Amino acid sequence: MAGLRLGPLLRYVDAQSATVWVETDAPCVVRIRCDDGSAGTEHTWQVAGHHYALVAVTGLAPGSETPYQVLLDEPGAPPGGSGEKVWPPPGSRFPASTIRTLPASADEPLRFAFGSCRWSATPSNAAHDPVGPDALDTLAATLAADARRPRPHVLLLLGDQVYADQTSDATAQVLAARRDIAEPPGKQVADYEEYTHLYDESWLDPEVRWLLSTVPSCMIFDDHDVIDDWNTSAAWLARMRATPWWRERILGGLMSYWVYQHLGNLSPAELAADELYARVRAVPDGTDLVREFAADADTDPACARWSYRREFGRVRLVMIDTRATRVLDESNRAMLDKTEGEWLRQAVLDGRGSYDHLLLGSSLPWLLPHLIHAAEGWNAALCAGERGPRWARRGEFLRQRADLEHWAAFPGSFAALTELIAEAGSGPEAPTTVCVLSGDVHHAYVAEPHWRGAGPHPASRVLQLTCSPVHNSIPGSLQAGFRFGWSRSGRWLGKLLARHGRLTRPAVKWRRTGGPWFGNQLMTLTLAGRTARLALDQARREKSGGVRLVTVWRAALSDARVDGKSGGTGGPAPGTERSNSG
């Protein structure tokens, strides 16, 4: 009889349906049985010797919460079969996993917890974890211990869910048992099978396994899901494609992302319309199909769309792929290609007026510390030849060494996103807030833009909300660098760089209204009607050896419009509360 290898992960949830992802150790029929009588059944499908199912559960009541079980049955078992219960496991110390549907009323609060950069390796002695307590582990332990604590309605994981290029000692031992790690890519993962081990290491963590079984999740990749600096530049990509190991790495990365992360982002209707998903489920082994898809997606980004849109009542989430659809030609450099840019505009503006809050999920921040923003724009100008070939060569070297690849490093794309945000936040149908949710930079901050000039300004409150890492670290020197980047001196130095690069002045200026905070952390955005509140929680270790979440900052985000303009010109955000300095 088959067993449960990984999962369950509760992924998509709306008012009446949900999807649950599992990996089993043999072909079988997977049944999800809810205490309220709702159920779903799916036969497993196979990729590279692994067996998966994404089970749709329908007929749920809006605003309800029901415990569920996972049962496995023999292949070909009749629809009315029962099977063997494999979740929850016997003697589990965690509460029952439940499916909580979206509330029927838009006035009921919705909580979106988000963050990025979770290095999943855990030492045998958690008290000596070199990067500190894991924020997801700590959230899970907190929720399991206190049933009264409000639980997120959805968890937004904004990139670097796995680190293919920075493996743990335990993973390195697994890799060494398969191949000679003295040869490239060494202790980095090399193919699909090794990627599956990364997901095992990350999602079999007991606390995280329970958390992902009971809190729905939306995911998007960033560079470390494949490799550091993925698609930084044309020169970088040419260098990688010249190595003998890169092709298997990128194929394994895109194949595993499609299986483990991407499919769960889709609604049951989107899954039903997905041609590749239907073909994989219809054949005994879908490996070649998924591999061909990944190869096409690598060479022609138009073959795949990783971005997606979700509706949570009157909250719209648009998750943006900032990695796979880049245009890297220096004369036409863009974060998103033309097709992806047009999709993003439609995803944001279609049906405007039907949502009170717009969330743009971008693994890479739109608004950075001022010096870093200027440095990235300056570097992009140098690489494009603004100061001649010698400066261009120096610029490319610096770009790859210093990770200068955010929205600011694609000036045309930064301007286009700024224009789109202004359009979405303007006019009588403008939402209360437009929030860009990001990670990547291993610290957290809140920044607010102000549109220059006397022209129309967005009526919405516009914010850059950045939160990372979930479980990682940042050297003290970089902490100092980020602080300096926000300072007046850093801004002055940035102006000198902008002048040298002959940069045009951006349409917005911005100020930091929260942070920077350093540590393992999660932000939670609570939206109810046309109100919005933000909290930052950090994972802290207690003297007793336990861990707990500490709220270091709270703010009301929807009550601070200044003459119809977003952000104002100075001072802390109205409604701000601080419980610690962070």
N, C-alpha and C positions, 0 to 999 in steps of 0.2 A: 504494500500500500504506500502511496506517495506521502511525503511529509512536507511541511512548510519550511522552506529554506530562508526566505527573507520576506519581510512585511508582516502584517498587512499595512499598507499606506492608504490612508483616506485622502483622496486627491480632490476631484471636482465635487462641489456640493452647491446646489441651488435650493429653491423652496420646496421641490418635490422629488428630486433625484440626487444620486451620488454615484461616484465610482470608487472602487477599492482595488488597489494594485497588489499583486502577490507574485513571488517566485517560489516554485515548488521543486522538489528534487527528482520528479518523474512525471510523465504525462498523467493527467487526471482531469476530473471535473471539479471546478471550484464553485462552492455555494456560499453565498452570504445570506445569513438568516437573522432577521431583526426581531426583537421582542414584540414589536407592534404588528407583526405579520408580514411586513414587507420583505422582499427577497430578490436575489439575483443569482443567475447561474451562467457559467462560462467554461468552455473547454480551454485547456492550456494550449499555447502555441510555442514553437521552439525556435531559438536563435543560438547558434554555436554550442549546441548541447545543453542549453539552459531552457527551462520551461517557465512560462509566464502566463498570467491572466490579468485582465483589467475588467472587473465585473461591474456592470451597471445595476444599481438598485433603484427601482422606481416605485411610485405609489406612496411616497412619504408625505406626511402632513406638514404644511408650512409652519415654521416656528416650533417644531417638535424636536425632541431628543430621545433617541431610542438606542439601547445597547444592541450590539450585534455580535455574531459569532462567525467564524470561518470554518467550513467543513469541506473535506476532500473526499471525492468518490472515485470509483473505478472509471477508467476511460469508457465512454459509451454508455454510462449509466443513464437510466430513464430520467426525464425531467422531474418526476416526483420523488426521486430518491432522497436519502438523508445524508449519508456519508459519515466520516469520522471527524469529530471536532478537534481542530488543531489550534484554534485561538478563541478565547484567551487560553494560555498554557495552564496546566494544572498547578495550583498553589501560587498563582501570580500575586505579587505584593502590590500590584497597581489596581486602581479602580477599573471597572468595566470600560472597554472601548465603546464609544457611542458615535452615532451619526446625528449631528445637530443641523437641521435645515435652517435656511435663512428665514428671518422673521417676516411675517406678513405685512407689518407696518414699517414705513420708512422712518418713523420717529423712534423706533427702538434702536439702541446703540449697536454698532458694528465695530468690532475691534480687529485691527490689522497689525499684527506683530511682524517686524521685518528686520533683516540684517544680512550679512554676507561673510564669506571667508571663514569657513569652519574646517580647520585641520582636525581630522577625526581621530588621529592617533591618541591613545590614552595610555599613560604609564601604568605599570602594575600597582604602584603606590600613588593614588591620585593626589595625595598631599604634596607630592614632589613634582607635579605637573609643571614643566618649565614655562608654559605660557599661561598658567593660571586656570581657574575653573571654567568649564565649558558653559556658555550661557544657555544653550539648548538643554543640556543636562540639568542645569540649575532650574530652568523654567519647568521642566518635567517634574523634578522632585518637589518643587513648590506647589504645583497644581495637584499632584498626587497626595500631598500631605494636607492640603487645605481646600476642601471642596467649596468653601465660600469665596475663594479668590476668583475673580472673573477670568474666564478662559478666552483666549483669542478665537475669533470666528474663522480666521484664516492666517496661515503663516506664509509670508512672502520671503523666499530664499533667493537673494539677488546675486548669486554667482559664487563660484569656487566652493561648490558643494563637496567636491573631492579635489585632492591635489595630486594630479598625475605626475608632477615633476618634483615633488617634495614628499617622498614616501617615508613612512615610519620604519624603525628598525625591524619590527615584526613583519611588515610587508616586504622589506628588502630580503629577509630570509626566505619568504615564499618565492620571490623572483629568482633568487639564487638557486633554488631547487629546480627551476624550470630551464635556466639558461646561464651562460657565463656573464655575470654582471661586471666583469672587467672590460667587456666590450660595450660600445654605445648601444642603447641609451643608458647603460649602467643601472642604477637603482631607480630610475624612472620607469613607469609602465611602458610596455612595448606594444600591446595588442588588446583585443577585446577581452580575452580571458583574464588578463591581469587587471583590466578595468573592473571586471565583476568582483574581484577581491577588494578593490577600493570601496565599492558600495557595501560589500559585506562588512568591512571594518567600520564604516560610517553608520550604517543603519541597523546593525545588530547590537549596538550599544543599548543596554536594557532600557535606560530612561528615554533615549531618543526613539527607540522602537515603539514604546508605548505612546509617546507624544505624537509621532507621525501617524499612529493608528487612530487617533481620536481628534486631532486638529487638522482640518484640510490644509493642503499646501499648494502653492503656485511657485514654479521654479523657472529660472533662466540661467544660462551658463555665463561664465566669464573666462578669462584666459587660463587660469590654473586647472580648470576642468579639462583642458587640453595641454597647454604649456604656457609658461610665463611669456608675456608679450605677444601672444597669438595675434597674427595679422597686424603687427605694428606698422610695417612698411613693405614696399615692394622688395627692397633689398633684403629685409629679414626673411620674407617668404621665399625668395630665390635661394638664399643660403640654406634654409631648412629643407627645401625640396631636393637639394643636392646631396643630402645625407642619405645613407642607405636605409635608415630606420624610420624616417619621417612618414612614409606612406602608410605603414601599418599603424603608426601612432594616431594619425589623423582619422583613419578609417575606424579604428577601435574607439576613438573618442566620440565621433559623431554617431556611430552605431549604438554605443552604450547610452549616450545622451537621449537618443530617440526612444530606446526601450525603457530606461530607468527614470527619466525625467519628463521628456516632452509629451509623451502620450497622455500622461496623467493631467497635463494642463488643459486638455480638450474636453468639451462637453460630450455627453452621449450622442447628441445629434452630429457634432463634428466628427466624432469617431466613426459613426455610421457612414459618413460621406468621405472618409479618408481611404483613397484607393490602395495605398501601400498597406495600410493596416488590414484591409479586407483580404488582400492577396497573401499576406503573411499568415493569416489565420486559416486560409484555405488550403495550405500545402503542409506536408509532413515536416519540412524543415525550411524556415524562412531565411536562413543565413545569407544565401546568395542574393536574395531580393534586398535585404537591408544593406548588405555590403555595396551593391550596385547603387543604391540610393545615396549612401554616404559618399561614394566616389563622385557621383554627379554633383552632390551638394558642395563638395570641396572645390571642384573645378568651375562650377557654374552656380553661384548663389541663388539664381532665379529658380533653381530646381527644388528648393526647400524654403519654407517659411517657418522660422522658429519663433517669431513674434506672435502675440495673440492678444485678444481682448476678452475681458470678463465683465459681467454686470452683476453687481451685488445690490439689488434693489435700485436705489437712486445714487449708487456709487459706481463709477466706471473705472476699471483698471485696464490700462494699456501697457503690456509688458514688451519692451523694445529689445531686440537683438542688436547689440552694439559690437559684435565681433565678426560674424560670419558673412555679412553682406557689405563689408567695407570696399570702397574703391581706393586702390593703393597707388595708382598712377599719380606721380607728383603734380602733373598738370591738371588733374581732375580729381584730386583727393577728396574723399567724402566718407563720413561715418556710415551712411546708408546709401545704397545705390538708388537709382531713380525709381525703380519699381517699389522698393521698400519704403522710400520716402513718401510716395503717393499713397501706399497702404496706410502709413502712419497718419497722414492728414485725414484720410477717410475715417480711420478708427477713432480719432479724436473728435472730429467735427460732425460726423453722421449722427443725427438725432440729438444735436445739442439742444439743451433745454429739458431733456429727459433725465438728467442727472444733476445732483446738488454738489457733488465732489468729483474731481477728476484726479486720478492717481496715475502718474507716468513712472513705470518701473524701468529704470536704466541702471545696469550694474555700475556704470561709470558716471560720476557726478557731472551735472551740467555746470554748476557754479562751484569753483574751486577757490582756495586761498588766492588772494590777488596776485602775489608774486608767481605762484605756480601757473595760474592762468596765463599771465603775460609771458612766462618762460616757454610755455607750450606753443603759443602763437608765434613768438619769435623764432623758436626752433623750426616750426613748420615753414616759415618764410625763408629761413636759411636753406632748408632742404629743397625748397622749390627753386633755389637759385637767385633769390633776391639780392644777395651780396656776393655772388660769383661762385665758381666751382670749388674753390678751396674751402670757403665757409660751408658749402653744401656738404662736403665730405665730413667736416667737423660736426656739422649738425646731425648727420645720420648716426655717427658714432655716439653722440650725446643722447640722441633720441632712444637708442636701444639700451644704453647704459642706465639712463635715468627714468625709464618708463614714461616718456612724454607722449601720451597717446589717448588722452581723454577728449571730451568734446572740444576743448579749447585747441587741441592739436589739429582739428579739422575746422578751420575758421568758417568756411562756408556752411558746414553742418551746424555749428554753434549758432550762427545767425539765423538759419532756417528753423531750428528748434525754438529759439527765442521768439521769432515771428509767430510760429504756430501757437506757442503758449499765450502770447498776447492776444491772438485772434480767439482762441478758446475761452479766454477770460474776459472778453469784452462784449458789450451789448446787453440787451435786456434778458437774454437767455443765459448769461454767464453763471457758472456755478459759484458757490460760496468760496471754495478753495480749489487751487490747482497746485498739487504737490508732486515734486519730482523725488522719487524714492531711490536712493543709491547706496552703494557700499564701496568696496575695493580699496580704500585708502587707509584702512586700519586705524581709523579714529572716527568720532562722531561729531557732527555740528549741524546747526541750523543757519541758513543764510536766506536773506530776503532781497529780491531785486527791486529797483526803482527805474522805470523807463525814463530816458532822457527826453528833453525837449518839451515843447508846448502842445504836442499832438495828443491824441487820445491815449489813455492809459487803461490797463485792465482794471475792471471793477472787482475781479476776484482777488482774494488774498493768495499770492503766489509765494511758494516756499521751496527751497532745496533742503531736503531732509536726508542726511547721510549718516549711515550707521554701519560700522564694522570695527573690529572683527567679532564674530561669534565665538571663535576659539582660535586665537593666533596671537602674535605679539608684534611690537614695533620697537626698534632700537631707540634709546634716549636721544641720539643725535637727530633722528628723523622727527621725533616729537618736537624737539626744539626748532627744527626746520619748518614744520607746519605752523607752529606758533608765530615764528618770524614772518611766514608768508601772509598772515593776517594783519601784521603790524603796519604802522604808518611807514616805517623804514622799508619794510618789504614792498609796500605799495609804491613807494618812491623808486625803488630799484626796478620794479616791474615797469614803470613808465619809461625808464632809460632803455630797457630791453625792447619795449614796444617801439620806441623811437628808432632804435638801431635796425629793427626788422621792418620798419615802415608800415606798421600795422594801422589799420583803420580802427577808430574808436568803436567799441561795441555799443549796441542800442540800449544796453542796460548797465547800470552800476549796482553794486550790491554791498550789503553789510552783513556781518556775522551777528546773529541775535541769540545764539546759544552755542556753548562749547568753546574750544574743542575739548572733548572728553576722550580719555585713553583707558582701555581695558576691554575685557570681553563683555559684550553688551547687546541689547536689543532695544529698538524703539517700538512703541505701540501707539498707533493713531486710532483714536476712538471717534467715530462719526455717528451723529444722531440728528436726523432732520438736516438743518442747515448749520449745525454746530460742529466744532471739531476741537479735540484736545489731544495733546501729545505728551507722552511720558518716555523717559529714558531710564532703563533698568540695567544695572551692572551686576555681574556675578562676583560675589565676594566670598572669601574663605574666612570662617570664624575661628577663633582661638581653639574651640573644641574640636576642630577638624572638619566640621560640616560646612556646607555652602548655603548661601541665601541670595536672593535678588534684592538689591537696594535701589530704590527709586532716587535718582540723583537730580532729576529735573522734571518739572511739569509746566505746561503752558496751555492756555486757551488760544486757539489759532483763528477763530472765526469772528472775533469781536474787535478787530483792530484795523479797520479800514481808515485811511487818512485821505479825505477829499476824493474818494473814489479811486485812489492810487494804491498800488500794492507796496507795502513795506515801509513807507515813511522814510525818514532821513536820519534817525539816530535814536539812541537809547534802547533799553531792553524792550522786548515785545510785551504789550499789555497782557495781563493775566498770567505773567510768568511767576512760577513758584520754584524755589530751589530747596532741596532737603540736604544736599551735600554739594561741595564744590566740584566733585568729579575729578 
